[in-house]
Amino acid sequence: MAKIRTFIVEPGTPELAVCARWRASAFSTLEATFEQELKSLERFASDQSRGVALMAKIDAEPVGTCLLVESEIEPNHDVSPWLAGLFVAPEHRRKGAGAVLVRAIEDEARERGFSRLYLYTTAAAGFYARLGWSLLDRTNWKGFDTAFMARDLSTS
């Protein structure tokens, strides 16, 4: 089995464009074009003191991405930081890349001194629960039944 590696996505790199393309097509609720998403990610990636964009690769092939952010889009809960935008390319799903990205974001949050991390998910609460995340609340976000979850980082 090929090793999945994660790394921080830097501004101006081809990987940032790959992440922007994935996010623009996968997260229609963002209502962002590829160009808008690329510009947003360029700004985000240029200041890693508050958050980070990660990419997972198998050999040289990009397979997924995930973000550590200070605040989530239109949050219903006033907490920080957030795991956001987990995406794994369809042909690489169910092969461990998602779990590797989640663990890497947890590590990034820990390194920044956070003891708890939060996320929203509309369809993957079971996936996150298997990784040790706890359901805190259910909420309606843009008409979607959404799970609000947390992970205590000191116990992982």
C-alpha positions, 0 to 999 in steps of 0.5 A: 500500500502506498504511503499517504503524506501530508504537507502544508500548501504554500502560496503560488504553488500548483497544489494551491490551484488543485485545492481551489479547483476541488473546493469550488466544485465540491463545496457548492454552498461556498458559492465560489468560482475557481478564481475566487477560491484560488484568490481566497486560498492564496490569502489564507496560505500566506499567513500560517500563524492562524491556520493552515491548508494541507494537501495529501499526496500518494507519491506525487499525486494529490489525493485530498485537502483539509484546512485548519481555520479560526472560524467557520463560514456563518457559524452557529457556534462561537468557538475556535479553531475549526477543521474545515473543507476535508476533501478526498478525490473520489478515486482515493476515497475509503483508502485512508487519506481522509483519516490521515488529513484529519490527524494531520489537522489535529496535529497542526492545532495541537502545535498551535496550542489548542486543546480542542478542535471543532467541525461541521459536517452534513454527511460524515458524522460517522466517519468523524466519530470513528476517529474519536470526534464527539457530537455536540449538537445538530443544527440547520445550516443553509437548509442542511441537517448538520452535525456540530462535532468536537475533538479533545486534542489532549486525549488523542 
